Amino acid sequence: MKFKKEIILSYFFQAGNVIIAFLTTIILTKMLTQSDWGNYSLFQNLGLMTSIIGGLSLPSAVIYFVASSKIDTVKVLFNFSVFQLIISVVTILSIFFINNYVSHDLLNLKINNYYYLIFIYVLLLMVNNILVSVMRGEFMFNHVNIIIFISNLLLLSFYIYYYFFEKFTSVSINTAVVLLLVNTGLQFFLNLSFLFKKLQFKKLGFSALNRNEIKEIFKFVITVYIANVVQIFVYKIDAWILYKYVGSGITGIYTLAVTVSQTTWLFATAVSTILFSLISQTGSNGINNTVSLYLRLSLYATLFLGFSLTVAVYFLSDLIFGVQYRAIIYIIPILLIGIIPFSIVIIFGSYVAGINRNKLNLISSSISFFIVIILDLILIPKYQYWGAAAATVIAYLSSCLYCIMVLKLKYNIHFNSYINPIFLYNDVKKILKLN
């Protein structure tokens, strides 16, 4: 596989997807009230957190076992899809039970009005994650990105048409949520159709996993699952705690700042997805130079994007989002102090997962988790979104320092090998050779 070519193509596709998502966010912040935008963001967070918590990290296992060819692709697709379907139903029913009979305030969201919408959204997310993971395990990265691009572009086109041509300057949160479901469903059906056609399955019969395969999958999944659940709480818990103390309006401002800031991970996420599949297939032999190269490129790409974003938001925030979101021009630079170095953690995570050293990811996630929880509870009641931003930065930097130490002490990948800007010129020349 032309690894560098795949990286570049994946980067540009993901750049297009990020731009589309960004434009969609801009229009939605204008069409939804500030409070509805906060609730819409919480709805998305609930779906994402539920899909990861209930997903048992099966998507990561799918990529690993398909890319390494340890289990037949068709066998993985059918078994994991059926298992994920069952889990998704059990997970969402559990959430409804807890919300109704244990704690009505657990989710900090009035989900009684969204029962069936949440159920459909989580169901589509979780099963679609399996399809996407099979495609990535088969190194169909750009096909995945094209499908996401098409569906997101259609959603954006819909909002543009109604906002600019039909003069619908407002939309209900129910409509926005339904359109989100339609977009997710479209991705699911396109992925399913393409996967079956591309792999040309001659036999679609169900073949169950044997005992040894189940045992190996379980060993891989358990640590990855705990690490992923912990990490998603690190990403999202600040919004829930913030909502608990100050409501959806201020939470909407903060979640917008976080969403915009995390677009700077564009290159790092493009690299990490492919790097995980590559290392799962080839192992760690001779891969250190490649890891150093993409650690370096990811860090400086994130730094460049972060600087550009800060300048752009400072001058264009009022025009793009409106004066009600002006605080993001001050929140974003604070968040970037932690988000830029965290690109190292993203690449580190793919590297150690690819060589099946998932306990290291768990330790990294746990460090961030305990720090962000403690600091959120201390800082948010008094400093609101400033406290949430500060807690996030400290948590991200702590996790980053741990990863730097592990790379040096355990894998002989020294900090200077990916922080030194002198290497950047040769890096760019190498990456552009496409070989």
C-alpha positions in Angstrom: 0.0 0.0 0.0 1.3 3.5 -0.9 1.2 4.7 2.7 2.2 8.3 2.1 -0.2 8.7 -0.8 -3.0 7.3 1.4 -2.1 9.8 4.1 -2.3 12.8 1.7 -5.6 11.7 0.1 -7.1 11.0 3.5 -5.9 14.4 4.7 -7.6 16.3 1.9 -10.8 14.3 2.1 -10.9 14.8 5.9 -10.1 18.5 5.3 -13.1 18.7 3.0 -15.3 17.0 5.6 -14.1 19.3 8.4 -14.9 22.4 6.3 -18.3 21.0 5.5 -19.0 20.2 9.1 -17.7 23.7 10.1 -20.0 25.4 7.6 -22.9 23.3 8.8 -22.1 24.3 12.4 -22.1 28.0 11.4 -25.5 27.8 9.8 -27.0 25.8 12.7 -25.8 28.3 15.3 -27.7 30.9 13.3 -30.8 28.8 12.8 -31.0 27.4 16.4 -31.4 29.4 19.5 -28.3 29.4 21.8 -30.2 27.1 24.2 -31.3 24.7 21.4 -27.7 24.6 20.1 -26.5 23.6 23.5 -29.2 20.8 23.7 -28.3 19.7 20.1 -24.7 19.4 21.1 -25.6 17.4 24.1 -27.7 15.1 22.0 -24.7 14.4 19.7 -22.5 13.9 22.8 -25.0 11.4 24.2 -25.1 9.5 21.0 -21.3 9.4 20.7 -20.7 8.5 24.3 -23.4 5.8 24.2 -22.0 4.3 21.0 -18.5 4.1 22.5 -19.6 2.9 26.0 -22.0 0.3 24.5 -19.7 -0.5 21.5 -17.3 -2.4 23.7 -14.5 -1.1 21.4 -15.5 -3.7 18.8 -14.7 -1.3 15.9 -11.0 -1.2 17.0 -10.9 -5.0 17.2 -12.5 -5.2 13.7 -9.7 -3.0 12.3 -7.0 -5.0 14.1 -8.2 -8.5 13.1 -9.1 -7.6 9.5 -5.9 -5.7 8.8 -3.8 -8.5 10.4 -5.8 -11.2 8.6 -6.1 -13.2 11.8 -9.8 -13.7 11.1 -11.6 -13.8 7.8 -13.2 -10.5 6.8 -16.7 -11.8 6.0 -16.7 -13.7 9.3 -15.7 -10.5 11.2 -18.4 -8.5 9.4 -21.3 -10.8 10.2 -20.4 -11.8 13.7 -19.4 -8.3 14.9 -22.4 -6.6 13.2 -24.9 -9.0 14.8 -23.2 -8.7 18.2 -23.1 -4.9 17.9 -26.8 -4.8 16.9 -27.7 -6.7 20.1 -25.5 -4.6 22.3 -26.9 -1.3 20.9 -30.4 -2.3 21.8 -29.5 -3.4 25.3 -27.4 -0.2 25.8 -30.1 2.3 24.9 -32.8 0.4 26.9 -30.4 0.5 29.9 -30.0 4.3 29.5 -33.8 4.8 29.4 -34.2 2.6 32.5 -31.6 4.5 34.4 -33.0 7.8 33.4 -36.6 6.9 34.3 -36.1 4.8 37.4 -32.7 5.6 38.9 -31.9 9.3 38.2 -33.9 11.7 36.0 -31.0 14.1 36.0 -28.3 11.6 35.2 -28.0 12.7 31.5 -28.7 16.4 32.1 -31.0 16.2 29.1 -34.7 16.0 28.7 -34.5 12.8 26.6 -38.2 11.8 27.2 -39.0 13.8 24.0 -36.3 12.0 22.1 -36.7 8.4 23.0 -37.1 7.0 19.5 -34.7 9.5 18.0 -31.9 8.5 20.4 -32.6 4.9 19.8 -32.4 5.2 16.1 -29.3 7.4 16.2 -27.3 5.1 18.5 -28.4 2.0 16.6 -27.1 3.5 13.3 -23.9 4.9 14.8 -22.9 1.6 16.4 -23.6 -0.7 13.5 -22.1 1.8 11.0 -18.9 1.9 13.1 -18.5 -1.8 12.4 -18.9 -1.3 8.6 -16.5 1.6 8.6 -14.0 -0.4 10.6 -14.1 -3.3 8.2 -13.5 -0.9 5.3 -10.5 0.6 7.2 -9.1 -2.8 8.0 -9.2 -3.5 4.2 -7.4 -0.2 3.7 -10.5 1.5 2.0 -9.8 4.8 3.8 -10.7 7.0 0.9 -13.9 5.2 0.2 -15.0 5.9 3.8 -14.0 9.6 3.5 -15.9 9.9 0.2 -19.1 8.5 1.7 -18.9 10.8 4.7 -18.1 13.7 2.3 -21.2 13.0 0.1 -23.6 12.7 3.0 -22.3 15.7 4.9 -22.3 17.8 1.7 -26.0 16.9 1.1 -26.8 17.9 4.7 -25.0 21.2 4.3 -26.7 21.8 0.9 -30.1 21.4 2.6 -29.4 23.9 5.2 -27.9 26.4 2.7 -30.9 26.1 0.5 -33.4 26.7 3.3 -31.4 29.4 5.0 -30.4 31.5 2.0 -33.0 30.8 -0.6 -36.1 29.9 1.3 -35.3 32.5 4.0 -35.9 30.0 6.9 -33.7 31.8 9.4 -34.7 29.4 12.2 -35.3 25.7 12.7 -36.6 23.6 15.6 -34.2 21.3 17.4 -36.5 18.4 16.4 -35.9 19.1 12.7 -32.1 19.4 13.3 -32.0 16.1 15.2 -34.1 14.3 12.5 -31.7 15.6 9.8 -28.8 14.4 11.8 -30.4 10.9 11.8 -31.0 11.0 8.1 -27.4 11.9 7.5 -26.1 9.1 9.7 -28.6 6.6 8.1 -27.4 7.6 4.6 -23.8 6.9 5.6 -24.8 3.5 6.9 -26.6 2.4 3.8 -23.8 3.7 1.5 -21.2 2.0 3.5 -23.2 -1.3 3.5 -23.8 -1.2 -0.2 -20.2 -0.4 -1.1 -18.7 -2.9 1.2 -20.8 -5.8 -0.2 -20.0 -4.8 -3.7 -16.3 -4.1 -3.2 -15.5 -7.3 -1.4 -17.6 -9.4 -3.8 -18.8 -11.8 -1.2 -19.6 -15.1 -2.9 -21.3 -16.6 0.1 -23.2 -14.5 2.6 -23.9 -17.3 5.0 -23.3 -16.8 8.7 -20.2 -18.5 10.1 -19.8 -18.3 13.9 -16.5 -17.4 15.6 -14.8 -20.4 17.3 -13.7 -20.4 20.9 -10.1 -19.4 20.2 -11.1 -16.5 18.1 -13.5 -15.3 20.8 -10.9 -15.6 23.4 -8.3 -13.6 21.4 -10.9 -10.9 20.6 -11.9 -10.6 24.2 -8.3 -10.2 25.3 -7.8 -7.4 22.8 -11.1 -5.7 23.4 -11.2 -5.5 27.2 -8.3 -3.0 27.6 -9.1 -1.0 24.5 -12.7 -0.7 25.7 -11.8 0.7 29.1 -9.3 3.1 27.6 -11.8 4.3 25.0 -14.6 4.8 27.6 -12.2 6.7 29.8 -11.0 8.9 26.9 -14.5 9.8 25.7 -15.3 10.9 29.2 -12.2 13.1 29.1 -13.5 14.6 25.8 -17.1 15.2 26.9 -17.5 15.3 30.6 -16.7 19.0 30.9 -19.8 19.8 28.8 -22.0 17.7 31.0 -20.7 19.2 34.2 -20.9 22.7 32.8 -24.5 22.1 31.8 -25.3 20.9 35.3 -24.0 24.1 36.9 -24.8 26.8 34.3 -27.4 25.5 31.8 -27.5 24.9 28.0 -26.8 28.5 26.9 -23.3 28.9 28.3 -22.7 25.2 27.5 -23.5 25.9 23.9 -20.8 28.6 23.8 -18.2 26.2 25.3 -19.1 23.2 23.1 -18.8 25.4 20.0 -15.3 26.5 21.1 -14.3 22.9 21.7 -15.8 21.8 18.3 -13.9 24.5 16.4 -10.7 24.0 18.3 -10.6 20.2 17.7 -10.7 20.8 13.9 -6.9 21.4 14.3 -6.5 17.6 14.9 -7.3 17.1 11.2 -3.9 15.9 10.1 -3.3 13.9 13.2 -6.6 11.9 12.9 -6.0 11.3 9.2 -2.5 9.8 10.0 -3.6 7.9 13.1 -6.4 6.0 11.3 -4.1 4.7 8.6 -1.2 4.1 10.9 -3.2 1.8 13.1 -4.2 -0.4 10.2 -0.7 -0.4 8.8 1.0 -1.4 12.1 -1.7 -4.0 12.7 -0.8 -5.5 9.4 3.1 -5.2 9.5 3.9 -5.1 13.2 6.4 -2.7 14.8 9.6 -3.8 13.1 11.3 -0.9 11.3 8.3 1.4 12.0 10.0 3.8 14.5 11.2 6.2 11.8 7.7 6.3 10.3 6.2 7.0 13.7 8.7 9.8 14.3 8.0 11.3 10.9 4.2 11.5 11.5 4.5 12.6 15.1 6.5 15.5 13.8 4.3 16.3 10.9 1.1 16.0 13.0 2.5 18.3 15.8 3.5 21.0 13.4 0.4 20.7 11.2 -1.7 21.1 14.4 0.4 24.1 15.5 -0.1 25.8 12.1 -3.8 25.1 12.0 -4.1 26.3 15.6 -2.4 29.6 14.8 -4.5 30.1 11.7 -7.7 29.2 13.5 -7.0 31.7 16.3 -6.4 34.6 13.9 -9.5 33.7 11.8 -11.8 33.3 14.7 -10.6 36.6 16.3 -11.5 38.6 13.2 -14.5 36.6 11.9 -16.2 35.2 14.9 -19.0 37.9 15.1 -19.6 37.7 11.4 -19.7 33.9 11.2 -21.4 32.9 14.5 -22.9 36.1 15.8 -22.1 38.3 18.8 -23.7 35.9 21.2 -20.7 33.5 20.7 -18.0 36.2 21.0 -16.5 34.5 24.1 -15.1 31.7 21.9 -12.4 34.0 20.6 -10.9 33.9 24.1 -11.8 30.3 24.9 -10.2 28.8 21.8 -6.6 30.0 22.4 -6.8 28.6 25.9 -8.0 25.2 24.6 -5.3 25.1 21.9 -2.6 25.1 24.6 -3.6 21.6 25.4 -5.1 20.5 22.0 -2.0 21.2 19.9 0.4 18.9 22.0 -2.4 16.3 22.3 -1.8 15.5 18.6 1.2 13.5 20.0 -1.2 11.4 22.1 -3.4 10.7 19.0 -0.5 9.3 17.1 0.8 7.5 20.2 -2.6 5.8 20.6 -2.6 4.4 17.1 1.0 3.2 17.4 0.6 1.2 20.7 -2.9 -0.1 19.7 -1.4 -1.4 16.4 1.2 -3.4 18.3 -1.4 -4.6 20.8 0.0 -2.7 23.8 -3.3 -1.2 24.8 -2.6 -0.9 28.5 -0.4 2.1 27.7 -3.4 3.8 26.1 -5.4 3.0 29.2 -2.8 4.6 31.5 -2.7 7.7 29.3 -6.5 8.1 29.3 -6.7 7.5 33.0 -4.3 10.3 33.7 -6.4 12.7 31.8 -9.6 11.4 33.2 -8.8 11.8 36.9 -7.3 15.2 36.3 -10.2 16.6 34.3 -12.8 15.3 36.6 -11.2 16.8 39.7 -10.4 20.1 38.1 -13.8 20.4 36.5 -15.6 19.9 39.8 -13.3 22.5 41.4 -13.1 25.1 38.7 -16.5 25.0 36.8 -18.7 26.1 39.7 -16.7 29.3 40.1 -15.2 30.0 36.7 -17.8 28.4 34.3 -16.3 27.8 30.8 -13.0 29.3 31.8 -12.6 26.6 34.4 -13.7 23.9 32.0 -11.1 25.1 29.4 -8.3 25.2 32.0 -9.1 21.7 33.3 -9.1 20.3 29.7 -5.7 21.9 29.0 -4.0 20.6 32.1 -5.5 17.1 31.5 -4.3 17.0 27.9 -0.8 18.2 28.8 -0.5 15.6 31.5 -1.4 12.8 29.1 1.0 14.2 26.5 3.9 14.2 29.0 3.2 10.6 29.8 3.2 9.6 26.1 6.5 11.4 25.5 8.1 9.5 28.4 6.9 6.1 27.2 8.0 6.8 23.6 11.5 7.6 24.8 12.0 5.0 27.5 10.1 2.0 26.0 10.4 2.5 22.3 13.5 4.6 21.9 11.6 7.4 20.0 13.2 10.5 21.5 11.3 13.8 21.9 13.9 15.6 19.7 13.2 13.3 16.8 9.7 14.8 16.4 10.0 18.3 17.9 13.0 19.5 16.0 11.7 21.8 13.2 15.0 21.4 11.2 13.6 18.0 10.0 10.4 19.6 8.5 11.8 20.5 5.1 13.0 17.0 4.4 9.8 15.6 5.8 7.7 17.6 3.3 10.0 16.4 0.4 9.6 12.8 1.6 5.8 12.9 2.0 5.4 14.5 -1.4 7.3 11.6 -3.1 4.2 9.4 -2.5 6.1 6.2 -1.9 
